[in-house]
């Protein structure tokens, strides 16, 4: 899986003196061959295919599982990311739990993931053909030493998959029945 450019970034200062600082960003994982050409807005094309990859799985963190129910965090990478963006500077307990989640992810084993893409997409503009490719939303976390870790989730497949054009712009989708599985 190729990891595509970041779409948003967030920095988390160390939760304790001398602790690890983290930079978090959303990225899109893509694989060539999972795509379709579609001609402009209003013309819908079926985008199907599968790709496999090795990645850290968010649900492997026991701290994340606890936070998810305690703070009503939405499923998948998209739900966790939305919650992270809403953290206030004074939420020290949540910041510590996020740091613990990232520490757990950094020490966990990568797992094999498979996404089965099954959605429809369309272009942005009438009569303008685009080449659409499928993507999986992932989190990239970078520690203060510069080491990167990529995280995906099975918690919200339709929210964590989608289609983008050849320039990386999101395309409108519907009937997203994609699945994400990990072993």
N, C-alpha and C positions, 0 to 999 in steps of 0.2 A: 504494500500500500504506500502510495506517495502522499506525504503530508503537505497540504497546500497552505498558502500564506495565512497569517493570523487575521482574525476579523475583529478581535477586541482583546485588550490586555488589562491585567490587574496586578498590582504588587501588594504583597502582604509582608509587613515588617516582622522581625523575629518576635515570638511571643514571650521569650525570656532573654535576658542579657546573654549574649554569646550564642543564641540559638540560630536556627536556619531561617533566612529570609527566602521567600518564594515569589516567583513571578508566574502568573497563570494567564494563559491565553486560550481562546478557542481556535481550533484549526479544522480543516476538512481533509479527511482521508479519502483519496480517490484511487482508482485503478483503471488503467487504459483498457478499453474493450467493453466497459459497462456504460454504453451510451446510445444515443439515438439522435437523428436529425429531425428538427421540427421547424415548420415554416410559419413563423409569426404568431401573434396573439390570436387566440380563438381556435387554432389548430392544436389538438391534443394528441400527444404520442405516448404510447406505452413504453415505459423504461423498465426493463427486467434484466436480471443477471445476478451473479453472486461473486463475492470476493472473500478471500480468507486472509488473515493477518495474525500477527502476534502482538499483544498489547496488554497493559495492566487493566484489570476489570475493577471498576469503582465499587461494585458490591462486595469485593473481597475485604474492604475496610469495615471492621466492626464499629469503629467510631462513626463512620458515615451512616451505617445502618441505624445507629442510635439517634444521630442528628436528624435523619430523614423523618422519623416519626415524632421526635421532640419538637422540631421546628416546622413541621408540615412542608418539607422540601418536595417539590415536584419530581417526578421520575426522570431518570436518564441524565446524561451530561447537560442537556438543555435546562432541566429543572434545577440542577445543582448550580450551574453557571448563573442562572437568574437569581437564585438565592444569594450567591456570593456577591453579585453586584449590589444587592440591597443591604449588605452588612454595613452597619454604622461604625464609626471610629471608636465608639465607647463600648462596643459589644465584646469585651475582653474574653468572656467565656466562649463565645462562638469562635473567636479568632484562635484560641488555644485548641479547640476541637478541629478546626480546619487544618491547623499545623499538624495535629496528631493524625488526621486522615492522610495528609500528604506523606508524613513519615511512614505510615503503614503501607502506602502505595509504593514508596521507594524501596521498601524492604520485602515486598511481595514478589512472587514469581509471575512472569508474563504467562498469559494463557492464549490458547488458539481461539480466535474469534472468526465468525462467519456472518456476513450480512447477505441476506437474500432480498435484493431490491425488487420491489413490485409497486410501481406508482405510475401516474400519468403526469406529464409536464407539458408546458406550452412556452412559447417565446414571450418576450416583453412587448414587442411592437408588431403591428400588422405588416404582413408581407416581408418580414425580415427573417431569413432563415438562420437558425442557430444550431450548433452542435451541443447537445445536452449530455452531461455526464453525471453519474450518480456520485453522491458523497455520503460519508459518515462523519458526524460531528464528534470530535475528540477534544480533550483538554490536553494542553502541553503545560507541564509544570517544570520550572527551571529553578534549581536551588542556587544558593549564593556562590557555589563553586562552579556554576555553569553547566551542570549535568541536566540533561533533559529526560523527561519521562512522559509517555503518552498514555492517556487513560480513556477508555470507552465504557459504555454501560448498556445493559440489556433492558433497563427500566422504562424506556420510552422510545421504541423503535421508530414510530412515525414522527416523533419530534426530533430525533437524532439522525434522520436520513433525509435526503432531498435531492434536488437536481440543480446544477449550475451550468452556465454557458461557458464558452471557451475562454472567457476572461475572468472566470471565477465569480460572476454575479449570480445570486440566487434567482432561480426561475420559479414561477408559480407552479404548484403541484396540487393534485387532488387524488382521491382514492389511494392513499398511501397505505398499503398493506405489507410493508417491508418488515422483516424480522431480523433480530440480532441474537445470536446464540454464542455461548462460550463453553469451552470444554477444558 
